[in-house]
């Protein structure tokens, strides 16, 4: 399909697909515990703010920012992806900005508009103000702020991580795009449909020029369906390249494993902490992958761009953020409210983590042979993955 035809298609979206998706969003709103917050601060992007804070919060307190996709509302994406259920289960605060149709006919975040993608301007500034409001109102630990988003929300997640890197400990982009590849609609469509490859340094420089920050950089988790015809799956590789350059990591993955049936690539630092990871959801179209989580819980329900795939991206992203090692002390025994405890008996998780760590260690024979089989590092990574060690 030519770029001209793509432009013509986009002009019809508000009348066709946008209407259909908006109806899905409205029908789902009643099932979400999100509450609107007004007067949160400067709002140059004219966004709405929705939040959820469970009765008990893990300590130190954490905040996750979640950005919906085109045609969705904050509440519909919350219901579909299950974030408020995760927040209640694991005790973290949630803020979900919402686009307004007056800003974008399809309620897409304007991830390509220069007025909305620069530090201290437009939609980026509005989202930053929401985070500041939540941090003050709920005493959020500034080292435990995270962000994730789908599609255009994924593109805006890239924007926030680039323009305010000092704010976030980590981010996760689902079916999104790297920062800086588009400054108008034509370039945005080219990135969406074709994803032209760029040098790693050029991609990294897009982020470095977005602020005065020079590190350390947030961690990044990337998710994309291999059969996505809305946002070219090549964008996942471009996002990975962008953040590998920022973290000064090699292009070749340090580990390639299978998680819930899907390939995962990972890169870590000298301390064994994973800084960049990428999931390729084989044969999945455009959307957020849903499935049974490691704790045998299901987060979210199927809907528009919310696809049953046998893997819970929301859960794995929360785990990547370091949020899944806690549950409230429901019985109120010796521990007080908010006590850190293993979410499940650690033994099966630890065994699974050790197996995964061994697989990662042996994934590259040359590297393993050069360093030897480092059992201490394997156990450290396994304990970290099981939530028993930081």
N, C-alpha and C positions, 0 to 999 in steps of 0.2 A: 504494500500500500504506500502511495506517495505521501510526502509531507503535506502537499496541498489537500489531499483527501483526508488526511488525519486532522488538519485544521477544520475542514468542513464537518467532520464527525464530531469534533469537540464542540462546535457551535450548536449542535443539536442535543448535546448531553443534558443541559438543564431541562429540556422539554421531555426527554425520554428516560434515560437511565437515572438522572438526578431525581426525578419524581418517584420512580420505583423505589430507589434506595431510601429516599426521605420517608416514604410510607413505612418501610421496615423499621427505621429509626423511631418513628413515633409510636409504633405498636409496642416497642420494647421498653419505652421509657418508664412505664409504671412498675417494672420489676427491679429497678436499680435503686439502691439506697443512697445514691449521690444526692447531695443538696447544693443548691446554687448559693454562691457567695458573691455578694456585691460590695462595692466600695473597697476593693482589695488594694487599690493604688492606681498609679498611672495606667491608662489602657489605650495607648495610641493605635493598637491593632483592632480595637472594638471587638474583642473576644468575650465570651461568657466563661465564667469560672464555676466548676462543680468540684465538690470535694467529699471525701468520706474518711472519717477517723473512727476506728473501732474503739470499744470501751477500754481495752487493754493494749498498750504499745510496748513492744520489745525495747530493751535498752542496750546501747544508746538508740534513741528514736530515729526512725528512717522515714523517708518520703519518696514515693514513686510518682513521677509525672507520666501520664499516658495520653497519647495523641491519636484520635480516631482517624479513619480514612474518609475518602470522599463519599458523600451521600449518607453518612452516618452522623449520629449525635454522640455526645459523651456517654449518655445512658445506654444507647443501643450497643455501642462497642464494649462498654463495661459488662453488660449482660452476656454478649457473645464471647468475649475473651476471658471473662471470669475474674477480673482484677479485684473487684470489691470482695469477692469470696476469698481470694488469696489474702487480701489485706486483713480481713477479719480472722482468718485462720492463723496467719503468721504475725499479726500485730504490727502493721506499718500503716502510715498515713498515705492517702491517695489524693492526687489532684488531677482532674481531667478537664483541660481547656476545651472549649467548643467553638467551632467556627460558626459565623452567621451568614445567612444567604445574601445579605446585603454586601458582604465582602467578597463572596465567591458564589456563583450560581449553583455550584455543586457541593457547597460547604466543604471544599478542599482547603487545607491550610496552604497559603501562598508561599511555598518553599522556594520559588524561583523569582519572586518579586523583590528587587533590590531594596524597596522601602520596608519590606517585612523581614529581610534576612540579614540586616546589619546590626551589630551590637548597639543597644540603646535606641532602637527604632522599631516601629510597627509591631507586628505580631510577636517577634522575638522579645521585645521589651515587655509586652503584656504578659507573656508567659513567665518571664523573669520576675515580674512584680507579684504574680500569683505564688511563686515559690518563696519569695521573701515574706509574703503575708503568712503562708503556712508555717514557715520556719519560726517566725516570731510567736505566732498564736499557739503553736503546739510544741515549742522547744525542740525542734528538729536538730539533730547533730549535723553540722555543716559538712561533715565527712561522709554522710550517708544519704546523699540525694542522688536519685537515679532517674533515667528517662527512657521511654520506649514509645514506638508508634508504628502504625501500619500505613503503607503506601504514601500518600501525601503527608500523613502524620509521620511516616518514617523519614521522608525528606525533611520535614521540620525538626525531627529529632536530630538529624545531621546538622541542621542549622544551629540548634541550641548548643550542641556539643562543640561546635566550631566557634560560635560567638561568645559563649560563656563557659569555656572549658574548666575554669577554676571552680565552678559551681557543682559539677557532677563528678561522682566517683566512677560511674560507668553508664553506658547506654546500650540500647538494643534496637536495631532497625529491621523491620519486617517488610519485605517487598518494597523497599525504598530506594533512595538515590544518594550519591555522595554530595558533599557540600561543594558549592562553587562552580558546578558544571553548567548552570543556566542563569541568565539574568533577564530573560524574556520568555514569552510563551513559545516561540518557535524553537529556541534552544531547549526548553523544557520538554517539548514533544520529541525532539531529536534524541535527547537523553533517555526518555521513557521507552521509545520504540526501537532505538538502534544502539544505545549505550556505546558510543565510540570510545575506544581504549585510549588512555592517556598515560604518560610516564608517571611513575610513583612520586617523583619529586614534585612534579607539577601539581598533583593532587594534594600532597602534603602542604605545599605552599599556599594553596587556597585556604586551608585552615589556619596556617601560621599568620597569614595576613589579616585574618578576621578579628584578632585581638592582640594585645601586647603579651599574652601568656606564652611562656616558653617551656612549660612542663612543670611537674609531671602531667601526663595526658590521661583522660578518662580511659577506662577499659571499654572494649567494643565487642558486642555480639551481633552477628549478621545472619538473617534468615531469609530464604527465598525459595519459591517453588520453581522447579526446572521447566514446568510447562506454562509459566506465566506469560500471557500474551498482552498484558496491560503495561507492565513495567518489565522491560527486558532483563532476564536473569543475569546478564553480563554486569548489571549495576552492582550486584553483590560482590563480584570480584573487584570492581573499582572502589567500593567502600573499604574492602579489606586492604587493598593496596594503599589507600589513603592513610589508614590507621597504622599499618605496618611501617610506613615511612615515618610517621610521627613518633612511633615507639622505637624506631631504629631496629626493626626486626627483619630477619631474612624473608625472602619471598617464598621459599620452600617451607611447607608446614613442618612443625616439630613433631606433630602426631596426626595420624589419620585413623579415626575409629568409627564404629557404627553405634549409634544411639537410637534405640527404639526403631531400628531398621533403616536409619538414614545416615549418610556419611557426615561426619563432623571433622573439621580441621581445627587445629589449635596451635597457638604460639604462646610461649611463656617467657618470663624473665629469669634471671639467674637464681632467684629464690624459689622458682617453681610455681609462681603465681601466673595463671592464665591471663594474658592481656588482650588477646584477640582470638575470637573463635568464629567459625562459620558453619552453618547448617544448610545443606542442599536437600530440599524436600522433593524427592524424586517424583516426577509426574504430577505434581500439584500445581493447580492454576493460581491465579492472583488472590491472595488472602492470607489470613492468620491460621496456622495449623493448630488443630485441636486434637486432644486424645487423652487417654488415661495417664495420670502423672505417676511418678515413682512411688508416691505414698498411697496409690490405689484410689485417689480421688480424681474426679473429673471437674475441670474448671471451664465454664463457658458452655454455650450451646451453638449449634450450627445456625447459619443465617447468611445473608449477603456478605461475601468476602470473609466468611468464618467457616473454615473447611475441616471436616473430620479427616484426619490424616494418620491417626494412631500415635501422635506425639503431641504433648501439651507444651506449646511454645511459651505460654505465660508462666507455667511452672518452672521450666528450665531457665527462663530469663530471670525469674525471681531467685532461683538457685544461683545463677551466675552473679547476681547482685549480692549474694551472701545473706539472703533473708529467710531461708527455709529451715533454719536450725532451731526454731523456737515455737512453743505453743504455750498458752496461758495455763496456769495451775488450776484446772477446773475444780478439783476437789478442795482447794484452799487449805492444803495440809500445812507443812512447815514453811514452804516457800511462799513469799508474798506475791502480790500481783505483778505480772511482768517478768517473773523469774525466767532466766534463760535455761531451757531444757532441750534435750534432743526431741525433735518432732516425732520420731519413731525410735524403736529400739535400734541402737546404732550398729548392732552386729551385722545384719544383712547389708545395710548401707556401706559399712566399712569394708566388708568382703567385696562388694561390687566395686567400690572405689579403688581398692587395691588391685583388683583385676584390670580395671580401666587404666590405672597408673602404670602397671606392668606393660600393658599393650602400648601405651604411649611411649614408654621408655624404649621398647624394642621395635617401634615403628620405623626407625631409621637405622639400619644395621651399621652404616658407617659411623654415625654419631655414637651409637652404643658401644661399638668396638673401640672408638677413640677414647671414650670416657670410662669404660668399664660399666658394669651393671650396678648402679648406685642405689642400693636397697634403702639407705637412709632417706634419700630424696623421694623414692617411691612411696615410702610410708608417710612422709610429710605431706606429699600431695594428696594421698588417700585420706588422711585425717582432715585436711582442709576441705576436700570435696564432701566428706561426710558431715561437715559442720562441727567437728570436734576440735578444730584448731584454726587459728587465724593466720 
